Amino acid sequence: MNPQLKRSERAGWPGEAAESWKRPTAVKRRRRLTLAVLPTLLTLGNGVCGMASIAVATSALLDWTNEQQLFVAGLLIFGGMLFDALDGSAARMTGQSSEFGAQLDSLCDAITFGAAPAVLVWRFSDLMAHRVTWAIGVIFALCVLIRLARFNVETGEEDSHDGFDGLPSPAAAGTIAAFTIAMPRLESLTHVGHRPWVRNTAEWALTISESFVPLLAILLAYLMVSRFTYPHIVQQWIRGRRSPNQIGQALFAVGGLVVLHELALPLVFCCYAFYSPGRQWRRIFETPEADNASRAATGDDDSERAGQEPPG
């Protein structure tokens, strides 16, 4: 055999070394990720509100009282709730829903609806020992993480999002924030110029709330990881028909907000948080006939959930 040919066999055929870099390697090339601009910006706005809420609640540089700091921090959590509601709607309307957006949304929710409310609990009351309120805030934040992780695992793309298993984390965080928003208004009612019974009631409510809010955070943490069914109010009101009783309840809630202003927020959020567990616990002790009568009275029968008129 030609010696030159043998050398070429040992060294490889001409051009083989130059083309070897084109061959696939064991390391897979990662697919370049493209982002949906509007939904991503709205989701990041949620995270910004959460970080700003923590910064305002813990800042020692602001020339504000503790009540003013908590008031602004609570408003920022409500701002995060608004961004959280808009980003999903924007993604669906533009057809840009993605797994990346879902994961980013959960990370921002962990900040705004987990860490920020925990800080509010720490700063809200001085009646309890700091280690107790610290533990309550940590438990609340951990339950938010568990709630978000379970939602990501159990919710598929085909889910209609008409309801939730467990209290949604935005509702739990909004309940805590509602109390911080209502406190300045409640404190103003204790000043001279109001009727004595109004001042006495406001002072009593302020004293009770300092112990009630940390205990409320524990209950909300449990409800988030529970299996109680909560309705998606916005989706159900947009898609389905409502009974006159339910429309009357909605008008009553709106009227309370108009008359009581921010003082009505804690009542509205607490009603949403505890109404479903109370109704489901009550049904355990009801007879089937009483249960059917209750469902007919509230308009919660299957035909109404399907978007039809309830039988008359």
Secondary structure as UniProt FT lines:
FT   HELIX           3..11
FT   TURN            14..15
FT   HELIX           16..19
FT   HELIX           20..22
FT   HELIX           37..58
FT   HELIX           66..94
FT   HELIX           99..110
FT   HELIX           111..115
FT   HELIX           116..124
FT   HELIX           130..154
FT   TURN            157..158
FT   STRAND          163..165
FT   HELIX           169..188
FT   TURN            189..190
FT   TURN            192..193
FT   HELIX           196..225
FT   STRAND          229..231
FT   HELIX           233..239
FT   HELIX           244..260
FT   HELIX           261..263
FT   HELIX           264..284
FT   HELIX           288..298
FT   HELIX           302..305
FT   TURN            306..307
//
